[in-house]
Amino acid sequence: MQLHIGGYLSFYMPGKQTRFDLGLEKPTPLKEILQCLDVPLGEVQLVIHNQSIVNLQDAVIRDQDMVKIYSSVDGG
């Protein structure tokens, strides 16, 4: 799977990476994947799975999928 991490969520990633390629052996709930990467689920506001907006709690990801996650928009 390809995972793009947008907004300030990249601060939780090693080296503040914004893109990961992960191999999945079986369909896996996105929330499990993000928990393994130490992304705080409460900070995820938008999930795009294969070009469709989906609910984080319901998203099940397969090896060839593209996923983009974003935090809420904030600024000053």
N, C-alpha and C positions, 0 to 999 in steps of 0.2 A: 504494500500500500504506500501511497505517497501522502504525507501529512504536512500541511502548511500551517504554521502557527503565526497568527497575526496579532497586532496590538501589543500590549505590554506582556502578553503571555510568554513571549520569547525570553523574558528575563528569568524564567524558571528553567530554561534549557541550558545544558552545558554549552559554554561558549556563546550563549544567546542565539543559537541557531534558530532559523525560521523554517527550515525544510528538512524533513527526514524521509528516508526510504526504509520501510520496515517490512520484513517478510512475515506473513501469517500462515500458519499451518492449517487453520480452520477458521470459519467465521467467528468473529470475536466482538463482543459489545465494545463500542467506542469508549465508554466510561472506564472499562477495565484497562484498555490501552493507555488512556490518559493517566490513570492512577499509577500505572507502572512507570510512567515518565515523570511522576510527581507534579503533574499539572493540577492545580486546585480546581475541582469541578465547579465550584460555586463562582468561579471567575469566568467561566466559559458562557458567553451570551449568544453566540451565533455559530451554528454548525452547518456547513455545506458539504453534502455527501454526493459525489458524482453530479455536481451542478444543481442539486436540489437542496433547499433548506429543510433540515430535519430536526427533530427533537433529540437532544443529547441522550436522554434516558432510553430512547427507543432504537438508536442507531446501532446496527450490526454491520461490521466491516469485513470485507473479504480481501484477499491478497492483492487483487488488481485494482482496488478502489482508490479514488482520490478524495481526500478529506481536507477541508480548511476549517480551522477554528479561530474565533476572534473573541477578544474581551469586549467589554462595553466601551463605548467611546467616552473619553473624558479629556479634559484639558483645562486650561486656565485663561 
